Amino acid sequence: MLKDLIEYIAKALVDDPDSVHVTEIEGEQTSVIELKVAKEDLGKVIGKQGRTARAMRTILGASSTKNRKRSVLEILE
């Protein structure tokens, strides 16, 4: 569910939504969500001074609290 949320947000931000790839690595206490976008769209996902990325992490943190599991967003180049 959280993977789909991040994918939806990322596809809305970028120019090339087909290049958005999201993978989720589940652990016992933590799940890591990896976001990969086209190189030219990296700035759009990160935002000015990392504001967009921080906002996505905040949404992810709030959503994962409900599941009692910590979630981490990694933006890959």
Beta strands, then each sheet from edge to edge (+ up, - down):
strand 1: 21-26
strand 2: 30-36
strand 3: 70-76
sheet 1: 1+ 2- 3-
end
